[in-house]
Amino acid sequence: MILFGPDGASGCGRGVMPFVRQRLPKFAEAVFIDEGDLPPRVNGHRCLTWADFLAEPAESRAVCLTVADSSVRLSLTERCHAMEVGFFSAWASRVLIMDDVQFGGGAILSPFVSLTSNTRIGLHFHANLYSYVEHDCVIGDFVAFAPGVKCNGYVVAQDFAYVGAGAVLRQGDPGAPLTIGHGAVVGMGAAVTKDPSPGVTVVGNPARPLTKT
């Protein structure tokens, strides 16, 4: 047996499981890994704790980290490395990947995602429903795009950036890309025309740093 586990039986995990199931190799089983108070099965798949997942007799084990919080994904990645658990990418059948697109392990590409040509994507990228990444973009590690993100050409999204649902990232220029800073958060529906600084949350149209009152 080979075990494939979407980590977490929350909404994202349940949304990813159907296209994980479609791509399972022969003699493999897809399970949920979750430490919560869950029934033995969710949507027909067994729910295991991490301890149970590791105790199952299997030739190999791999996970796809469906947790949205990038810092949690990082800690889970470190945990998997320590336990010699591998990673796999999961993408739906209706995903469009064009020429010379390279991405690291653990990517999750939901239905109707488009990745156009000459794009580089790092580890554990999440692209939710109807998001697109246009040409000549560079996406870092642990970046997440919520549903409907419009990432136009010549954009750099540094590690741990999060882009909210329906946000629009304007097209940059060759040699002068629009850059979403390390750990920056782009709010839902924002129109980003200038570089958000690392760690800053931007909202609105045009997007500006969020100020707390």
N, C-alpha and C positions, 0 to 999 in steps of 0.2 A: 504493500500500500504506500502511496505517496499522499501526504496531507497538504492541502492548500487552504490557508486560513485568512479570509478577510478579517482583520483585527477590529472587532466591535460589531455588535448586532444593532447598532443605532440606525437612524435613518440612512446615513451614507453607506454603511455596511450592507444594509438590506438592498439599497439601490445598486450597489456594485455586484452583489452576488449573482444575479442572473447572467451577466456576461462573463463572470469567472466560470460559472458552470458550463457555458457554451464552449469554452476553450480547454476544458479539463482533458489531460491525456488519459489514456486507458489505464484502468486500475487505480485512478486517483480519486480522492474524496475531498470535497469542499466543505469546510466547517466554519462556524463562527467561533472566534476566541473572545471571550468577554468575562470580566470579573463581576458583572452585575448580577442581580437577582432575576434570572431569566428561566423560562421553561426549558425542558430538555431539548426541544427543537423549535426553530423559528423558520417559517416558510419551507419546511421540509428538510432543513439541514440541522445537524447536531450543533449544540452550543457547548463549548468546552472552556474551562478555565485554562490559563497558561500552564498550570501544573498538569492538567489532564492532557492538554495538547502535547506536551513534552513526553508524557508517559505512554502515549499511544505507540504501539509497535508500527514502525514505518521505515521504509528505506531512506526517505528524505522528507524534510519539512520546509515549507516556504510560506511567507505571509505577504499580504498586501495591506499596507497601513491606511485605513480609511478614516482615521481620526483627523478632524479638520485643523486642530490646534497644532501649529508647526513645532512648537517647543515640545509638545507631547510626542509628536512623530519622531523628533530627534532622540528623545530618551528611549522610546521603544526601539529605534534603530540600534542604539548602543546596546540595549538589552539583547536584541536578536544576534548581534555580532558576538556577544559574550557567550550565548547559548548555541552558537553555530547554526542558527536558523537563517535560511536564505530569504530572498525577496523575489517577487515576480511582478510584472506589469500586467494591468488588466485594461482592456479597451473594448468598447462595444463594436458590433459589426458595422454600425453606421458612423464610423469615424473616418475622416478623410485625412490622409497623410501624403503630402506631395514630395517633391524631389529634395534629396539631401537634407533630411530632417534627422537629427541625432538626439537621442534622449537617454538619460541614465535609468537605472533600475527603479522599480517600484512605482512607475507612473500609473495614474488612474485617468483614463480618458472616457468620459461619459458619452451617451448617444449624441450625435450631431456636432461633435467637436471637429474643428478643422485646424490642421497645422500645415501652413503653406511653406514654400521652398526656402532652403538655406537657413534653417533655424536650428539653434542649439539649446537643449533643455537639460537641466541637471537632474539630480536624484529626487525621487518621491514627489513628483509634480502632480498636482490635482487640477484637472480641467473639467469643470462641471458642464451640465447640459447647455448646448448651443454656444459655448465659448469658442472663440477663434484666436489663433496666433498667426499674424501675417508674416510676410517674408523678412529675412535678415534680422530676426530677433534673437536675443540671448536671455534665457530664463534660468535663474540660479537654482540651488538646492532648496527643497522644502517650500516651494512657492505654491500658492493655491489661488485658483481663479474660481469664483462663484459662478452660478448660472448666468449665461448671456454676456460675459465679458468680451469686449471688442478691443483686442490688442493689435494695433496697426503696425506697419512696418518700422524697422529700425528702433525697436524698443528694447531696453535692458531692464529686466526685473531681477534685482539682486536677491541673495539668499533670504528666505523667511518672509518675503513680501506676501501680502494678502490683498487681493483685489475683489471688491464686493460685487454683488449681482448687478448686471446692467451697466457697469462702469465702462467708460470709453477712454482709451489711451491714445492720444493723438500720434500721428506718424512723426518719427524723428527724421534725421538726415544722415546720410552716410558720413561717418566720422564724428557725428554729433547726435547720438541717439537720445531719445527721451529716456530718462533713467529713474526707475522706482527704487529708492534707497533700501538698504539692508533693513529688513524688519518693518518697513513702512506699511501702513494700512490705507487702502483707497476705499472710501465709503461707497455704499450702494448708490448707483446711478450717477456717480461723480464723472465729470468731464475733465480729464487731466491734460493740461496744456503746458505745465512747467514741472520740472523735476521735484518730486516729493523727497525731502531729506530723510536720511536713515532714522527709523523709529518714529516718524511723525505720522499722524492720522490726517488725511485730507478729505474734505467733503465739498459737495456743491458743484455748481456750474457757473464759471470755471472753478476747479477745485482749489481750495485754500486750506491751510492748516486749521484743524479744529481747535477752537478756544473754549475752555471750560469757564462757566460763569459761577 
